Amino acid sequence: MPVDEFHLADRVAALRPELVEIRRDLHAHPELSRLEQRTTRLVADRLRLAGLTPRLLPGTGLICDIGPGLAEGDRRRVVLRADLDALPLPDTSGVPWASTVPHVAHACGHDVHTTVVLGAGLVLAQMAAEGTLDRGVRLLFQSAEEVQPGGALDAIAEGVLDGASRVYAVHCDPRVDVGRIGTRIGPITSASDEVTVTLRGDGGHTSRPHRTGDVVFALAQVITQVPAVLGRRLDPRSGVNLTWGAVQAGSAPNAIPSAGTARGTLRCLDVRAWERASAVFHDAVQQVVAPYGVVAEVRHQRGVPPVENDEQSVAVLESAARDVLGADAVQLTEQSLGGEDFAWYLTKVPGAMARLGTRTPGGRSFDLHQGDFQVDERAIDAGVLLLARAAMARTAE
């Protein structure tokens, strides 16, 4: 059936004022990871008002099924995923709907993601009630994307992918104009892990460094040499990047401390290199500090794998975008070294994430994870149209 026969644009236009109001309400009342109680209630209440039956997940978050049920063992349900949580930083946007919660802000656009999936669900629910939705769709509102380990693993453990054939999501992109999306086959984000190296020695006087393990000097070698070792031990095409964010050692200029720590992030665009990176990282640290008489403790906390977009799922999103947003609505997006726990769903079923344009054409490109982040709210319409159309697409499963 041609997309015009579903009157998607009219349906979304009718919902627009309410969806904008919902998004602004969410933006004004952000909640941190695993604390998204109010957000969960707001979404669940609106879905119930539409005659649906959401199922709350343990803690926070929910799922809601729309359309035909599935027979036992059937895997023809499309999942549309949103993330609910905000970031622990102040909102400096200055908009009338700025955060009312001190030092908490929707600075990554999760309020938009939530509104988009809710809006798509309301449109699809209308179609289901009319008998024009011929496949099952599951809305997934997930908690705790911004922390590690992310909420995706908790959701998967609750069976949110049962019966799923594909999973789709959008992520705000302030470098893409509103009304357009960015797509890419294969890795679109990076693996993101936390690493900590702690060195210990006896400590001593800076006039006699030869009588003790010089923790500070050895730590400096770790900071400068280990990233270089990774670049020679792992395929450079895998985009491995080790960047240190915090270093602590000592408190006096004339004393060699007995301990020092460096903490950072290890990122990788290729899942196979990511699987090898931990062992290479541990070996590199031990080899670098070996000459200096210190003991190294290495902690590598796995975060998320790369988001690897499935080719057919990308084709579905691109086709949907051209149908509902226009022939020139799709652009190639660059790979990002940011992490995103949507990746865990793609280790179970095929799917794809699209970059949702939020920049006013000719306007400023705001940066994600900054307190002044703003979006052109026409992105809500674009996202709803995109995901609703993608959920309706017929693919060879």
N, C-alpha and C positions, 0 to 999 in steps of 0.2 A: 504494500500500500504506500503511495507517495507520501512523503512527510507532510505536505500541505493538508492532507486529509485528516491529520491528527490535530490541526489548528494549534500547534505547539506555541507559536509566537503569541497568539491571542490568549492562550491559557497563562503563559508566563507574564504577559502584560497585566492581566487581571490580578495576579498575585504580587506584582512589583511593589506597591506601597507597603503591603504587610511584610514582605521579605526585607525591605530596607529597614523598616522599623525593628524587626527581629535582629538584624545584624547590628544595628546601633545599640540595642539593648544588651546584646552579648558583649559588644565592645566596651560598654560602660560598666559591665559587671564581670570582668575576667576572673578566672579561677586557675590556680596552679595545678600541675599534674597530679592526678589521682584525687583531687579535691573538687572535681567539676560537678558538684551536687546540683546547684541551681541550674546550670546549663543543661544537665541531663533531664531535669524536671521540665524545663521549658520546652525542649524538643519533644519529650514524651507526651506532654499535654497537648501540643499542637497536632501530633500524629493521632492521638485518640480523638480529638475533635474532628478529624477527617474520617473517622470510622475505622481506623486501623488499630492493631493490637501490638504495641511495642513490647519487647521483652528486655527488662533491665539486666545488665551484666553485673557481676559481683563488684562492689565498690562504686564505680561510676561507669557511664557509657551505656549503650543500648543497641539492639538490633530491631528491625521491623521488616516483616515480609509483606510483599505486595503482589497481587496477581495470582495465577494458578498455583496450586500446591504441587509438590513433586512426589512421584511414586518412590518407594524405597529403592535406593541405589541410583536414582536419576541424578544427573549432574548437568542441569541446564539452567541454573539460576545465576543471574548476573549480580555481582555485589558492587555497590557504590559506597565508597569509604570516605569519612570525614574525621578529622581530629578535633578535639574539644579544648585542649589546654592552652593556657597563656604563659607568658614568660615573666620571670622575677626581675622586672626593671620598670622604672617610672614611665608613665605616658606623658610625653612632651608635645603631642600633636597639636594641642590647642583647639581641637574641634569641639562643638557643643556636646558631643556624645563621648568625650574622652573618659578614660577609666576613672571610676569613683573609688577604686581600691588602691591604697598607697603601695607603690613599688610593684605593681602587677599590671601588665599590659598585653593586649593582643597585638604584638609587634611582629608577628609572622603571618597574620592573615587567617588564623584558624577560625575566627568568627565568620569570615567569608566562606571558608570551606564548609563549615557546619550549615550555614544558611543555604549554600548552593545544593548540598545533598538533601536537606530538608525540602527545599523548593522542588527539586527533581522528583522527590518522593510524592509530594502533593499533586504534581501534574500526573504522575504515573497512577496514583490512586484514583484520580478522576477517570482515567482511561479504563482502569480495571473495573470500576463501578459501571461503566458503559459497555463493558465486554469487548473493548478494543485492545486490551493488553494480553497478548497470547503467550507470555513467558513470565516466569517467576523472577522477581527482583528483590534483593535484600539491601536495605539501608543499614550501614554500619557506622555508628558514631563511637569512635574509639578514644579512650582516655590516654593521657601520658605519652604523647609522642615526643615531647621535648626533653625527656630524661632517659637515662640508660640504666637497666634494660627497659626498652619502651613498652607501651601498652599493647602493641600489636601481638606480642607473644602471649600475653594474658588472654587476649581476644581469641586467638587461634586455639588456645587450650580449652576455651568454652565452646568450641565447635562452630564458630561464625562462618567458616568456609564449607561446612557440610552442604553438599549438593551444588557447590559453586563451580561454574565453568570458567568464569572470568571475573576479574576485579579491576575496577577503574577508580581513579582519583584525580583531583586537580590540586595544584599548588600555586598560590599567588606568585606572580613574577612582575616586579615593578620595572623591569627593563623591557617589557612587552606591552604594546599599546592595547588598551581596552578594546574588546571585540575580536581579538586575535588570540591564538594559542601557540605555544612552542612545543614541538614534539621531537622525539629522537628514538630510533631503534637501538636496543642494547643499553649499556649503562648510561643513566641520566644523572645519577648522583653517585656519591662515593661511600665506600665503607668508612666508618668513623669509630675509632677505638680510643680509649683513654689509657695512657701509659704513665707509669711512675718508676723512677730509678732512685733508690736510696743507697748511698755509699757510707760505709762506716770504717773508722780507723781509731787509733789510740788518741789522736789529738796531740797538740804540742805547741811550742813557741815558733813563731815565723822565722826566728834566727837560726833554727835547727830543723829545717824541713826534711833533712836526710835521716833523722831519727824517728820519724813517724810516717804513717801513710798520709799524704797530703790530699785530704778529701776535696778541697776546693779546686786544686789543680786537676785532679782526676775527673771531677764533675765537669770542668770546662772541656776536657777531652771528649767526654760523653756527648755533651751538648753540640760540639762542632763536628765530631768524627762519625757518630752513629748515623746521622742522616745521610752522610756520604757513603757509608758502607751499604746501607739499604739500597741506594741508587746504583750500586755495582753488583749486589747480590740478587736483586729482583729485576725483572724485565722493565726497562725504563718506559716502555709503552703502557705499563699498567698504572701509571700516574701515582706512584707511591710518594707520599709527602709526610714527613715527620716534622712537626713544629712545636717548639717548647713554649708554654704559656706561663709557667711559674717556676722559680728557682729560689731555694732557701738554703743558706749555709752560713753559720757563724754569726758573731755579733761584735767582734773587736778586730781592729786592723792588725794587731800584733799577736793573734792567737789562731792557730790552726784548729778548726773545730773537729769534733769526733764524728759528726754526721752531717750529711747534706743531701738534699732531695731536688730532683727536677721532675716536673710533671708536664705532660703535653698531650697532643692528639696525633694518632697515626691514621692516615687516610689513604685509601686505595680505590681506584676506579675499576679494577678487575677482580672478580671474585676468586679466581684461581691464585692470583698473587696474594690476595688477602688471606687465603687459607695457609700460605707459607710464611707470611710476614711475622707471625708471632715467634716461631723458632729462629728465624734469621735475626730478629730484633734481640732476643735473649742472648744468642751467641755473640752478636756484635758488641753488646755491652760488656760481657765477660772478657772478650778479647781486648777491648780498648783499655780496660782498667787493670789488666793483668800486670803490667810493669810497675804499678804504683803502690802495691802493698795495702790495698783497701779491699773490703768485702762489699760486693754488690748484691742488693736485693732488687729484683725486677718484678714489677706487677703490670700485667697486660690485661685490661678488662675489655673483652669483646663487646662492641656496641651493636652496630647494624651492618649488614652486607650492602653492596651497591644495589640501587634500584635498577634492575635490568628489564627494560621494556620489551615485551614480546612483539614480534613483527606484525602478526595478524591483529593484535589488540591495538597497536599504533595505527594500523590501517583503518580500523573501526573508528577510532577517535578522529582521525583526519577526515574521513568521509562524513562523519557526523558534523564536524565543524564546517565543512564546505556546504553541507545541506542547510544548516540553520544560521550560520554566521556570515557566509559569503565565500565566493570562490577563492579569494586571496586571504582567507582567515588563518592559514597555517604557515608557520615558519619553522625552520630548523633551529632548535635550541642547543646551546653549548652544554657540555658536561659540567657539572658542579662538584666541588669537593665537599659540599655540605652533606650531612647524613640525614636519612629519612627512614623511619621504621616501617613504612609501607613496603619496603624491600622484603620483609619477612613473609608477607602474603604471596609475593611472587616466587618464593621458594616452594610454594605448595600448589598454586594454580597460575596459569598465564594471566597476564593483565598489563596495564600500562598507566603511567601518570603523565598528565599533560601540564605544561606551564600555562597558567591562566593570566592573561594580560590584565594588569591593574593600573597602567600608566595612562593618564590623560594625554592624547596625542599632542606633541609639542610641549608637554609639561615636564615637571621634575621627575627624575627617577629616584624614588625613595629607596633606602636600603633596608633589607630584612634585618630583624633583631635589633632595631634601633627604636628608641622611644618616640621619634617623630614620624614613624611609618604611617602612611595614609594610602588609601586606595580610591580609585574612581569607581563608585558604586554601581555603575553600569556593568561592571564585571560580574555582578550577581546574576543578571539576566543571561549573560553569555555562558556562565558556568551551568546554570540550570538547563538551558537549551542544549548545551553540549552533552551533559550526562544523561538527560532524559532521552535524547536521540540515540546515544550510544547504547543505552540499556535496551532499546527496541530493536537494535540491529540483529539481523539473522547471520550467524556465522556457522561454519562447519566445525562442530565440536568433536 
